[in-house]
Amino acid sequence: MLLSVAVPLVLLTIVSCAHSIRVSRGALDKLKQGGDHFVLVFGSLSTPAGNLDRPTLRFFHSEDGGMAEALLWTTTIATGQRFYAALHAPAGAEYLDQFLVEVGSEMSGFDRIYWTRLRKDQEPLAMYVGEIEVRPALNRSAQGQKVVVETRDDFQNAQKELRRLYPHFDGAVISTTRARSSAQLR
């Protein structure tokens, strides 16, 4: 009897923890039904060999890729976790026209890795930002960098997972990793 109750509880715990940093299906469906403007961003964040404990991922609204104006979403992630977040326009804006992405930590600093501009008619949209790997720079003073960020493109597998988790999402799903080199900020 105890085993028949324990096994389903363990499985439920594993499944519920597998995607702890994501928008629930119900919340995403409510956004769509309510006509809310949002961009669903997704990818993963890791550090090799635990070099940077619990990195932070931040999305900001910016003006032409310059200074950050408004924090759209932030989270500290256990290494290797996939994330899903719904970004909304900052207060007073009709739609999310642009955003930038930063990764790092409070101790080691942050690196801007991506900036994108969006058109109003692009919503709803799911944007894959890649499999992001971040680690402290070997020689921070010589390089002028606090962290080193690299991305890997696994769009096909990530897109399959997105469609499995959010089967009712009917917006476009695009990868931003191929355009990253021209938009990368340091």
Rosetta constraint file for C-alpha pairs under 8 A:
AtomPair CA 1 CA 5 HARMONIC 6.54 0.50
AtomPair CA 2 CA 6 HARMONIC 6.01 0.50
AtomPair CA 3 CA 7 HARMONIC 6.05 0.50
AtomPair CA 4 CA 8 HARMONIC 7.09 0.50
AtomPair CA 5 CA 9 HARMONIC 6.47 0.50
AtomPair CA 6 CA 10 HARMONIC 6.16 0.50
AtomPair CA 7 CA 11 HARMONIC 6.23 0.50
AtomPair CA 8 CA 12 HARMONIC 6.01 0.50
AtomPair CA 9 CA 13 HARMONIC 6.13 0.50
AtomPair CA 10 CA 14 HARMONIC 6.23 0.50
AtomPair CA 11 CA 15 HARMONIC 6.15 0.50
AtomPair CA 12 CA 16 HARMONIC 5.97 0.50
AtomPair CA 13 CA 17 HARMONIC 6.10 0.50
AtomPair CA 14 CA 18 HARMONIC 6.11 0.50
AtomPair CA 15 CA 19 HARMONIC 7.56 0.50
AtomPair CA 16 CA 20 HARMONIC 6.72 0.50
AtomPair CA 19 CA 81 HARMONIC 7.54 0.50
AtomPair CA 19 CA 82 HARMONIC 6.79 0.50
AtomPair CA 19 CA 83 HARMONIC 7.33 0.50
AtomPair CA 20 CA 83 HARMONIC 7.96 0.50
AtomPair CA 21 CA 81 HARMONIC 7.84 0.50
AtomPair CA 21 CA 82 HARMONIC 7.09 0.50
AtomPair CA 21 CA 83 HARMONIC 5.03 0.50
AtomPair CA 21 CA 84 HARMONIC 6.19 0.50
AtomPair CA 21 CA 85 HARMONIC 7.71 0.50
AtomPair CA 22 CA 83 HARMONIC 5.62 0.50
AtomPair CA 22 CA 84 HARMONIC 4.26 0.50
AtomPair CA 22 CA 85 HARMONIC 5.77 0.50
AtomPair CA 23 CA 27 HARMONIC 6.47 0.50
AtomPair CA 23 CA 28 HARMONIC 6.47 0.50
AtomPair CA 23 CA 84 HARMONIC 6.08 0.50
AtomPair CA 23 CA 85 HARMONIC 5.83 0.50
AtomPair CA 23 CA 86 HARMONIC 6.87 0.50
AtomPair CA 24 CA 28 HARMONIC 6.27 0.50
AtomPair CA 25 CA 29 HARMONIC 6.10 0.50
AtomPair CA 25 CA 165 HARMONIC 7.38 0.50
AtomPair CA 25 CA 166 HARMONIC 6.19 0.50
AtomPair CA 26 CA 30 HARMONIC 6.17 0.50
AtomPair CA 27 CA 31 HARMONIC 6.30 0.50
AtomPair CA 28 CA 32 HARMONIC 6.36 0.50
AtomPair CA 29 CA 33 HARMONIC 6.07 0.50
AtomPair CA 29 CA 168 HARMONIC 7.55 0.50
AtomPair CA 29 CA 169 HARMONIC 7.94 0.50
AtomPair CA 30 CA 34 HARMONIC 5.86 0.50
AtomPair CA 31 CA 35 HARMONIC 6.29 0.50
AtomPair CA 31 CA 36 HARMONIC 5.16 0.50
AtomPair CA 31 CA 37 HARMONIC 7.77 0.50
AtomPair CA 31 CA 38 HARMONIC 7.93 0.50
AtomPair CA 32 CA 36 HARMONIC 6.07 0.50
AtomPair CA 37 CA 88 HARMONIC 6.46 0.50
AtomPair CA 37 CA 89 HARMONIC 7.49 0.50
AtomPair CA 37 CA 95 HARMONIC 6.30 0.50
AtomPair CA 37 CA 96 HARMONIC 7.68 0.50
AtomPair CA 37 CA 123 HARMONIC 6.45 0.50
AtomPair CA 37 CA 124 HARMONIC 6.76 0.50
AtomPair CA 38 CA 86 HARMONIC 5.92 0.50
AtomPair CA 38 CA 87 HARMONIC 5.36 0.50
AtomPair CA 38 CA 88 HARMONIC 4.79 0.50
AtomPair CA 38 CA 89 HARMONIC 7.24 0.50
AtomPair CA 38 CA 95 HARMONIC 7.79 0.50
AtomPair CA 38 CA 96 HARMONIC 7.20 0.50
AtomPair CA 38 CA 123 HARMONIC 6.55 0.50
AtomPair CA 38 CA 124 HARMONIC 6.14 0.50
AtomPair CA 38 CA 125 HARMONIC 7.40 0.50
AtomPair CA 39 CA 86 HARMONIC 5.53 0.50
AtomPair CA 39 CA 87 HARMONIC 5.12 0.50
AtomPair CA 39 CA 88 HARMONIC 6.75 0.50
AtomPair CA 39 CA 96 HARMONIC 7.74 0.50
AtomPair CA 39 CA 123 HARMONIC 6.56 0.50
AtomPair CA 39 CA 124 HARMONIC 6.03 0.50
AtomPair CA 39 CA 125 HARMONIC 5.13 0.50
AtomPair CA 39 CA 126 HARMONIC 5.85 0.50
AtomPair CA 39 CA 127 HARMONIC 7.16 0.50
AtomPair CA 40 CA 84 HARMONIC 6.77 0.50
AtomPair CA 40 CA 85 HARMONIC 5.59 0.50
AtomPair CA 40 CA 86 HARMONIC 4.44 0.50
AtomPair CA 40 CA 87 HARMONIC 6.27 0.50
AtomPair CA 40 CA 124 HARMONIC 7.73 0.50
AtomPair CA 40 CA 125 HARMONIC 6.13 0.50
AtomPair CA 40 CA 126 HARMONIC 4.46 0.50
AtomPair CA 40 CA 127 HARMONIC 6.19 0.50
AtomPair CA 41 CA 83 HARMONIC 7.98 0.50
AtomPair CA 41 CA 84 HARMONIC 5.72 0.50
AtomPair CA 41 CA 85 HARMONIC 5.41 0.50
AtomPair CA 41 CA 86 HARMONIC 6.39 0.50
AtomPair CA 41 CA 87 HARMONIC 7.28 0.50
AtomPair CA 41 CA 126 HARMONIC 5.59 0.50
AtomPair CA 41 CA 127 HARMONIC 4.76 0.50
AtomPair CA 41 CA 128 HARMONIC 5.90 0.50
AtomPair CA 41 CA 129 HARMONIC 6.97 0.50
AtomPair CA 42 CA 82 HARMONIC 7.25 0.50
AtomPair CA 42 CA 83 HARMONIC 5.42 0.50
AtomPair CA 42 CA 84 HARMONIC 4.46 0.50
AtomPair CA 42 CA 85 HARMONIC 6.57 0.50
AtomPair CA 42 CA 126 HARMONIC 7.41 0.50
AtomPair CA 42 CA 127 HARMONIC 6.36 0.50
AtomPair CA 42 CA 128 HARMONIC 5.04 0.50
AtomPair CA 42 CA 129 HARMONIC 6.19 0.50
AtomPair CA 42 CA 130 HARMONIC 7.68 0.50
AtomPair CA 43 CA 82 HARMONIC 5.56 0.50
AtomPair CA 43 CA 83 HARMONIC 5.68 0.50
AtomPair CA 43 CA 84 HARMONIC 7.04 0.50
AtomPair CA 43 CA 128 HARMONIC 5.69 0.50
AtomPair CA 43 CA 129 HARMONIC 5.44 0.50
AtomPair CA 43 CA 130 HARMONIC 4.98 0.50
AtomPair CA 43 CA 131 HARMONIC 5.56 0.50
AtomPair CA 43 CA 132 HARMONIC 7.41 0.50
AtomPair CA 43 CA 158 HARMONIC 7.18 0.50
AtomPair CA 44 CA 80 HARMONIC 6.40 0.50
AtomPair CA 44 CA 81 HARMONIC 5.55 0.50
AtomPair CA 44 CA 82 HARMONIC 3.95 0.50
AtomPair CA 44 CA 83 HARMONIC 5.73 0.50
AtomPair CA 44 CA 130 HARMONIC 6.63 0.50
AtomPair CA 44 CA 131 HARMONIC 4.75 0.50
AtomPair CA 44 CA 132 HARMONIC 5.88 0.50
AtomPair CA 45 CA 55 HARMONIC 7.68 0.50
AtomPair CA 45 CA 57 HARMONIC 7.97 0.50
AtomPair CA 45 CA 77 HARMONIC 7.18 0.50
AtomPair CA 45 CA 79 HARMONIC 6.26 0.50
AtomPair CA 45 CA 80 HARMONIC 5.51 0.50
AtomPair CA 45 CA 81 HARMONIC 5.96 0.50
AtomPair CA 45 CA 82 HARMONIC 6.54 0.50
AtomPair CA 45 CA 83 HARMONIC 7.78 0.50
AtomPair CA 45 CA 131 HARMONIC 6.08 0.50
AtomPair CA 45 CA 132 HARMONIC 4.74 0.50
AtomPair CA 45 CA 133 HARMONIC 5.83 0.50
AtomPair CA 45 CA 134 HARMONIC 7.54 0.50
AtomPair CA 46 CA 55 HARMONIC 7.56 0.50
AtomPair CA 46 CA 78 HARMONIC 7.57 0.50
AtomPair CA 46 CA 79 HARMONIC 4.24 0.50
AtomPair CA 46 CA 80 HARMONIC 4.30 0.50
AtomPair CA 46 CA 81 HARMONIC 6.92 0.50
AtomPair CA 46 CA 131 HARMONIC 7.83 0.50
AtomPair CA 46 CA 132 HARMONIC 6.33 0.50
AtomPair CA 46 CA 133 HARMONIC 4.90 0.50
AtomPair CA 46 CA 134 HARMONIC 6.41 0.50
AtomPair CA 47 CA 51 HARMONIC 5.96 0.50
AtomPair CA 47 CA 52 HARMONIC 5.87 0.50
AtomPair CA 47 CA 53 HARMONIC 7.61 0.50
AtomPair CA 47 CA 55 HARMONIC 7.62 0.50
AtomPair CA 47 CA 79 HARMONIC 5.79 0.50
AtomPair CA 47 CA 80 HARMONIC 7.29 0.50
AtomPair CA 47 CA 133 HARMONIC 5.39 0.50
AtomPair CA 47 CA 134 HARMONIC 5.19 0.50
AtomPair CA 47 CA 135 HARMONIC 5.72 0.50
AtomPair CA 48 CA 52 HARMONIC 7.97 0.50
AtomPair CA 48 CA 133 HARMONIC 7.21 0.50
AtomPair CA 48 CA 134 HARMONIC 7.63 0.50
AtomPair CA 48 CA 135 HARMONIC 6.99 0.50
AtomPair CA 50 CA 79 HARMONIC 7.35 0.50
AtomPair CA 51 CA 135 HARMONIC 5.81 0.50
AtomPair CA 51 CA 136 HARMONIC 6.92 0.50
AtomPair CA 52 CA 105 HARMONIC 7.85 0.50
AtomPair CA 52 CA 134 HARMONIC 7.36 0.50
AtomPair CA 52 CA 135 HARMONIC 5.59 0.50
AtomPair CA 52 CA 136 HARMONIC 6.56 0.50
AtomPair CA 53 CA 78 HARMONIC 7.62 0.50
AtomPair CA 53 CA 79 HARMONIC 7.50 0.50
AtomPair CA 54 CA 76 HARMONIC 5.93 0.50
AtomPair CA 54 CA 77 HARMONIC 5.27 0.50
AtomPair CA 54 CA 78 HARMONIC 4.91 0.50
AtomPair CA 54 CA 79 HARMONIC 6.08 0.50
AtomPair CA 54 CA 105 HARMONIC 7.76 0.50
AtomPair CA 55 CA 76 HARMONIC 5.64 0.50
AtomPair CA 55 CA 77 HARMONIC 5.74 0.50
AtomPair CA 55 CA 78 HARMONIC 7.16 0.50
AtomPair CA 55 CA 79 HARMONIC 7.22 0.50
AtomPair CA 55 CA 103 HARMONIC 6.94 0.50
AtomPair CA 55 CA 104 HARMONIC 5.37 0.50
AtomPair CA 55 CA 105 HARMONIC 5.36 0.50
AtomPair CA 55 CA 134 HARMONIC 7.64 0.50
AtomPair CA 56 CA 74 HARMONIC 7.07 0.50
AtomPair CA 56 CA 75 HARMONIC 5.64 0.50
AtomPair CA 56 CA 76 HARMONIC 4.16 0.50
AtomPair CA 56 CA 77 HARMONIC 6.11 0.50
AtomPair CA 56 CA 103 HARMONIC 5.66 0.50
AtomPair CA 56 CA 104 HARMONIC 5.45 0.50
AtomPair CA 56 CA 105 HARMONIC 5.45 0.50
AtomPair CA 57 CA 74 HARMONIC 5.59 0.50
AtomPair CA 57 CA 75 HARMONIC 5.59 0.50
AtomPair CA 57 CA 76 HARMONIC 6.35 0.50
AtomPair CA 57 CA 77 HARMONIC 7.54 0.50
AtomPair CA 57 CA 101 HARMONIC 7.32 0.50
AtomPair CA 57 CA 102 HARMONIC 5.95 0.50
AtomPair CA 57 CA 103 HARMONIC 4.70 0.50
AtomPair CA 57 CA 104 HARMONIC 6.91 0.50
AtomPair CA 58 CA 71 HARMONIC 7.42 0.50
AtomPair CA 58 CA 72 HARMONIC 7.68 0.50
AtomPair CA 58 CA 73 HARMONIC 5.87 0.50
AtomPair CA 58 CA 74 HARMONIC 4.34 0.50
AtomPair CA 58 CA 75 HARMONIC 6.77 0.50
AtomPair CA 58 CA 101 HARMONIC 5.76 0.50
AtomPair CA 58 CA 102 HARMONIC 5.17 0.50
AtomPair CA 58 CA 103 HARMONIC 6.36 0.50
AtomPair CA 59 CA 71 HARMONIC 6.20 0.50
AtomPair CA 59 CA 72 HARMONIC 5.37 0.50
AtomPair CA 59 CA 73 HARMONIC 5.22 0.50
AtomPair CA 59 CA 74 HARMONIC 6.30 0.50
AtomPair CA 59 CA 99 HARMONIC 6.59 0.50
AtomPair CA 59 CA 100 HARMONIC 5.71 0.50
AtomPair CA 59 CA 101 HARMONIC 4.72 0.50
AtomPair CA 59 CA 102 HARMONIC 6.53 0.50
AtomPair CA 60 CA 68 HARMONIC 5.77 0.50
AtomPair CA 60 CA 69 HARMONIC 6.80 0.50
AtomPair CA 60 CA 70 HARMONIC 5.52 0.50
AtomPair CA 60 CA 71 HARMONIC 4.50 0.50
AtomPair CA 60 CA 72 HARMONIC 5.16 0.50
AtomPair CA 60 CA 73 HARMONIC 7.17 0.50
AtomPair CA 60 CA 99 HARMONIC 5.42 0.50
AtomPair CA 60 CA 100 HARMONIC 5.31 0.50
AtomPair CA 60 CA 101 HARMONIC 6.54 0.50
AtomPair CA 61 CA 68 HARMONIC 5.98 0.50
AtomPair CA 61 CA 69 HARMONIC 5.58 0.50
AtomPair CA 61 CA 70 HARMONIC 5.13 0.50
AtomPair CA 61 CA 71 HARMONIC 6.41 0.50
AtomPair CA 61 CA 72 HARMONIC 6.47 0.50
AtomPair CA 61 CA 89 HARMONIC 7.92 0.50
AtomPair CA 61 CA 90 HARMONIC 7.10 0.50
AtomPair CA 61 CA 96 HARMONIC 7.86 0.50
AtomPair CA 61 CA 98 HARMONIC 6.10 0.50
AtomPair CA 61 CA 99 HARMONIC 4.43 0.50
AtomPair CA 61 CA 100 HARMONIC 6.40 0.50
AtomPair CA 62 CA 66 HARMONIC 6.02 0.50
AtomPair CA 62 CA 67 HARMONIC 5.91 0.50
AtomPair CA 62 CA 68 HARMONIC 4.61 0.50
AtomPair CA 62 CA 69 HARMONIC 5.25 0.50
AtomPair CA 62 CA 70 HARMONIC 7.16 0.50
AtomPair CA 62 CA 98 HARMONIC 6.47 0.50
AtomPair CA 62 CA 99 HARMONIC 5.62 0.50
AtomPair CA 62 CA 100 HARMONIC 6.56 0.50
AtomPair CA 63 CA 67 HARMONIC 6.62 0.50
AtomPair CA 63 CA 68 HARMONIC 7.18 0.50
AtomPair CA 63 CA 69 HARMONIC 7.16 0.50
AtomPair CA 63 CA 98 HARMONIC 7.59 0.50
AtomPair CA 64 CA 98 HARMONIC 7.71 0.50
AtomPair CA 65 CA 98 HARMONIC 7.99 0.50
AtomPair CA 65 CA 99 HARMONIC 7.60 0.50
AtomPair CA 65 CA 100 HARMONIC 6.88 0.50
AtomPair CA 65 CA 115 HARMONIC 6.00 0.50
AtomPair CA 65 CA 116 HARMONIC 7.75 0.50
AtomPair CA 68 CA 100 HARMONIC 7.87 0.50
AtomPair CA 70 CA 90 HARMONIC 6.58 0.50
AtomPair CA 72 CA 87 HARMONIC 6.12 0.50
AtomPair CA 72 CA 88 HARMONIC 6.90 0.50
AtomPair CA 72 CA 89 HARMONIC 7.79 0.50
AtomPair CA 72 CA 90 HARMONIC 7.09 0.50
AtomPair CA 73 CA 85 HARMONIC 7.51 0.50
AtomPair CA 73 CA 87 HARMONIC 6.87 0.50
AtomPair CA 77 CA 81 HARMONIC 6.55 0.50
AtomPair CA 87 CA 96 HARMONIC 7.76 0.50
AtomPair CA 88 CA 95 HARMONIC 7.37 0.50
AtomPair CA 88 CA 96 HARMONIC 6.12 0.50
AtomPair CA 89 CA 93 HARMONIC 5.80 0.50
AtomPair CA 89 CA 94 HARMONIC 6.84 0.50
AtomPair CA 89 CA 95 HARMONIC 5.03 0.50
AtomPair CA 89 CA 96 HARMONIC 4.15 0.50
AtomPair CA 89 CA 97 HARMONIC 7.53 0.50
AtomPair CA 90 CA 96 HARMONIC 7.18 0.50
AtomPair CA 95 CA 120 HARMONIC 6.37 0.50
AtomPair CA 96 CA 118 HARMONIC 7.01 0.50
AtomPair CA 96 CA 120 HARMONIC 7.62 0.50
AtomPair CA 97 CA 117 HARMONIC 5.79 0.50
AtomPair CA 97 CA 118 HARMONIC 4.77 0.50
AtomPair CA 97 CA 119 HARMONIC 6.22 0.50
AtomPair CA 97 CA 120 HARMONIC 6.94 0.50
AtomPair CA 98 CA 115 HARMONIC 7.33 0.50
AtomPair CA 98 CA 116 HARMONIC 5.49 0.50
AtomPair CA 98 CA 117 HARMONIC 4.22 0.50
AtomPair CA 98 CA 118 HARMONIC 5.52 0.50
AtomPair CA 99 CA 115 HARMONIC 5.78 0.50
AtomPair CA 99 CA 116 HARMONIC 5.75 0.50
AtomPair CA 99 CA 117 HARMONIC 6.83 0.50
AtomPair CA 100 CA 112 HARMONIC 7.12 0.50
AtomPair CA 100 CA 113 HARMONIC 7.58 0.50
AtomPair CA 100 CA 114 HARMONIC 5.50 0.50
AtomPair CA 100 CA 115 HARMONIC 4.16 0.50
AtomPair CA 100 CA 116 HARMONIC 6.48 0.50
AtomPair CA 101 CA 112 HARMONIC 5.77 0.50
AtomPair CA 101 CA 113 HARMONIC 5.76 0.50
AtomPair CA 101 CA 114 HARMONIC 5.20 0.50
AtomPair CA 101 CA 115 HARMONIC 6.45 0.50
AtomPair CA 102 CA 110 HARMONIC 6.05 0.50
AtomPair CA 102 CA 111 HARMONIC 5.34 0.50
AtomPair CA 102 CA 112 HARMONIC 4.26 0.50
AtomPair CA 102 CA 113 HARMONIC 5.74 0.50
AtomPair CA 102 CA 114 HARMONIC 7.38 0.50
AtomPair CA 103 CA 110 HARMONIC 5.32 0.50
AtomPair CA 103 CA 111 HARMONIC 5.54 0.50
AtomPair CA 103 CA 112 HARMONIC 6.69 0.50
AtomPair CA 103 CA 113 HARMONIC 7.30 0.50
AtomPair CA 103 CA 134 HARMONIC 7.29 0.50
AtomPair CA 103 CA 149 HARMONIC 7.85 0.50
AtomPair CA 104 CA 108 HARMONIC 6.59 0.50
AtomPair CA 104 CA 109 HARMONIC 5.65 0.50
AtomPair CA 104 CA 110 HARMONIC 4.31 0.50
AtomPair CA 104 CA 111 HARMONIC 6.30 0.50
AtomPair CA 104 CA 134 HARMONIC 6.78 0.50
AtomPair CA 104 CA 135 HARMONIC 7.86 0.50
AtomPair CA 104 CA 147 HARMONIC 6.57 0.50
AtomPair CA 105 CA 109 HARMONIC 5.36 0.50
AtomPair CA 105 CA 110 HARMONIC 6.10 0.50
AtomPair CA 106 CA 110 HARMONIC 7.43 0.50
AtomPair CA 108 CA 136 HARMONIC 6.55 0.50
AtomPair CA 108 CA 146 HARMONIC 5.69 0.50
AtomPair CA 108 CA 147 HARMONIC 6.60 0.50
AtomPair CA 109 CA 146 HARMONIC 5.59 0.50
AtomPair CA 109 CA 147 HARMONIC 6.77 0.50
AtomPair CA 110 CA 146 HARMONIC 7.06 0.50
AtomPair CA 110 CA 147 HARMONIC 6.78 0.50
AtomPair CA 111 CA 145 HARMONIC 7.97 0.50
AtomPair CA 111 CA 146 HARMONIC 7.56 0.50
AtomPair CA 111 CA 147 HARMONIC 6.49 0.50
AtomPair CA 111 CA 148 HARMONIC 7.75 0.50
AtomPair CA 111 CA 149 HARMONIC 7.42 0.50
AtomPair CA 111 CA 186 HARMONIC 6.54 0.50
AtomPair CA 112 CA 184 HARMONIC 7.40 0.50
AtomPair CA 112 CA 185 HARMONIC 5.50 0.50
AtomPair CA 112 CA 186 HARMONIC 5.95 0.50
AtomPair CA 113 CA 149 HARMONIC 7.43 0.50
AtomPair CA 113 CA 180 HARMONIC 7.95 0.50
AtomPair CA 113 CA 184 HARMONIC 5.34 0.50
AtomPair CA 113 CA 185 HARMONIC 5.67 0.50
AtomPair CA 113 CA 186 HARMONIC 7.17 0.50
AtomPair CA 114 CA 180 HARMONIC 6.45 0.50
AtomPair CA 114 CA 183 HARMONIC 5.97 0.50
AtomPair CA 114 CA 184 HARMONIC 5.09 0.50
AtomPair CA 114 CA 185 HARMONIC 6.36 0.50
AtomPair CA 115 CA 183 HARMONIC 5.92 0.50
AtomPair CA 115 CA 184 HARMONIC 6.89 0.50
AtomPair CA 115 CA 185 HARMONIC 7.42 0.50
AtomPair CA 116 CA 183 HARMONIC 7.28 0.50
AtomPair CA 118 CA 122 HARMONIC 6.77 0.50
AtomPair CA 122 CA 172 HARMONIC 7.90 0.50
AtomPair CA 123 CA 171 HARMONIC 6.99 0.50
AtomPair CA 124 CA 170 HARMONIC 7.76 0.50
AtomPair CA 124 CA 171 HARMONIC 4.91 0.50
AtomPair CA 124 CA 172 HARMONIC 6.96 0.50
AtomPair CA 125 CA 171 HARMONIC 5.11 0.50
AtomPair CA 125 CA 172 HARMONIC 5.05 0.50
AtomPair CA 125 CA 173 HARMONIC 6.05 0.50
AtomPair CA 125 CA 174 HARMONIC 7.72 0.50
AtomPair CA 126 CA 171 HARMONIC 6.87 0.50
AtomPair CA 126 CA 172 HARMONIC 6.17 0.50
AtomPair CA 126 CA 173 HARMONIC 4.63 0.50
AtomPair CA 126 CA 174 HARMONIC 6.34 0.50
AtomPair CA 127 CA 173 HARMONIC 5.98 0.50
AtomPair CA 127 CA 174 HARMONIC 5.18 0.50
AtomPair CA 127 CA 175 HARMONIC 5.86 0.50
AtomPair CA 127 CA 176 HARMONIC 6.62 0.50
AtomPair CA 128 CA 155 HARMONIC 7.03 0.50
AtomPair CA 128 CA 158 HARMONIC 7.74 0.50
AtomPair CA 128 CA 173 HARMONIC 7.48 0.50
AtomPair CA 128 CA 174 HARMONIC 6.16 0.50
AtomPair CA 128 CA 175 HARMONIC 4.70 0.50
AtomPair CA 128 CA 176 HARMONIC 5.92 0.50
AtomPair CA 128 CA 177 HARMONIC 7.36 0.50
AtomPair CA 129 CA 175 HARMONIC 6.53 0.50
AtomPair CA 129 CA 176 HARMONIC 5.47 0.50
AtomPair CA 129 CA 177 HARMONIC 5.84 0.50
AtomPair CA 130 CA 151 HARMONIC 5.90 0.50
AtomPair CA 130 CA 152 HARMONIC 5.87 0.50
AtomPair CA 130 CA 153 HARMONIC 5.34 0.50
AtomPair CA 130 CA 154 HARMONIC 6.76 0.50
AtomPair CA 130 CA 155 HARMONIC 7.20 0.50
AtomPair CA 130 CA 175 HARMONIC 7.60 0.50
AtomPair CA 130 CA 176 HARMONIC 7.42 0.50
AtomPair CA 130 CA 177 HARMONIC 5.74 0.50
AtomPair CA 131 CA 151 HARMONIC 5.37 0.50
AtomPair CA 131 CA 152 HARMONIC 5.01 0.50
AtomPair CA 131 CA 153 HARMONIC 6.28 0.50
AtomPair CA 131 CA 154 HARMONIC 6.90 0.50
AtomPair CA 132 CA 149 HARMONIC 6.96 0.50
AtomPair CA 132 CA 150 HARMONIC 5.96 0.50
AtomPair CA 132 CA 151 HARMONIC 4.49 0.50
AtomPair CA 132 CA 152 HARMONIC 6.59 0.50
AtomPair CA 133 CA 149 HARMONIC 5.70 0.50
AtomPair CA 133 CA 150 HARMONIC 5.25 0.50
AtomPair CA 133 CA 151 HARMONIC 6.01 0.50
AtomPair CA 134 CA 147 HARMONIC 6.65 0.50
AtomPair CA 134 CA 148 HARMONIC 5.67 0.50
AtomPair CA 134 CA 149 HARMONIC 4.52 0.50
AtomPair CA 134 CA 150 HARMONIC 6.53 0.50
AtomPair CA 135 CA 147 HARMONIC 5.57 0.50
AtomPair CA 135 CA 148 HARMONIC 5.41 0.50
AtomPair CA 135 CA 149 HARMONIC 6.71 0.50
AtomPair CA 136 CA 146 HARMONIC 6.09 0.50
AtomPair CA 136 CA 147 HARMONIC 4.28 0.50
AtomPair CA 136 CA 148 HARMONIC 5.98 0.50
AtomPair CA 137 CA 143 HARMONIC 7.85 0.50
AtomPair CA 137 CA 145 HARMONIC 6.30 0.50
AtomPair CA 137 CA 146 HARMONIC 5.46 0.50
AtomPair CA 137 CA 147 HARMONIC 4.66 0.50
AtomPair CA 137 CA 148 HARMONIC 5.32 0.50
AtomPair CA 139 CA 143 HARMONIC 6.19 0.50
AtomPair CA 139 CA 145 HARMONIC 7.99 0.50
AtomPair CA 140 CA 144 HARMONIC 5.58 0.50
AtomPair CA 140 CA 145 HARMONIC 5.19 0.50
AtomPair CA 140 CA 146 HARMONIC 5.23 0.50
AtomPair CA 140 CA 147 HARMONIC 7.77 0.50
AtomPair CA 141 CA 145 HARMONIC 7.18 0.50
AtomPair CA 151 CA 177 HARMONIC 7.46 0.50
AtomPair CA 152 CA 177 HARMONIC 7.65 0.50
AtomPair CA 153 CA 177 HARMONIC 6.14 0.50
AtomPair CA 153 CA 178 HARMONIC 7.76 0.50
AtomPair CA 154 CA 158 HARMONIC 6.17 0.50
AtomPair CA 155 CA 159 HARMONIC 5.75 0.50
AtomPair CA 155 CA 175 HARMONIC 6.46 0.50
AtomPair CA 156 CA 160 HARMONIC 6.29 0.50
AtomPair CA 157 CA 161 HARMONIC 6.33 0.50
AtomPair CA 158 CA 162 HARMONIC 6.18 0.50
AtomPair CA 159 CA 163 HARMONIC 6.22 0.50
AtomPair CA 159 CA 173 HARMONIC 7.39 0.50
AtomPair CA 160 CA 164 HARMONIC 6.20 0.50
AtomPair CA 161 CA 165 HARMONIC 6.08 0.50
AtomPair CA 162 CA 166 HARMONIC 5.80 0.50
AtomPair CA 162 CA 167 HARMONIC 7.79 0.50
AtomPair CA 163 CA 167 HARMONIC 5.01 0.50
AtomPair CA 163 CA 169 HARMONIC 7.41 0.50
AtomPair CA 176 CA 180 HARMONIC 6.32 0.50
AtomPair CA 179 CA 183 HARMONIC 6.74 0.50
AtomPair CA 180 CA 184 HARMONIC 5.57 0.50
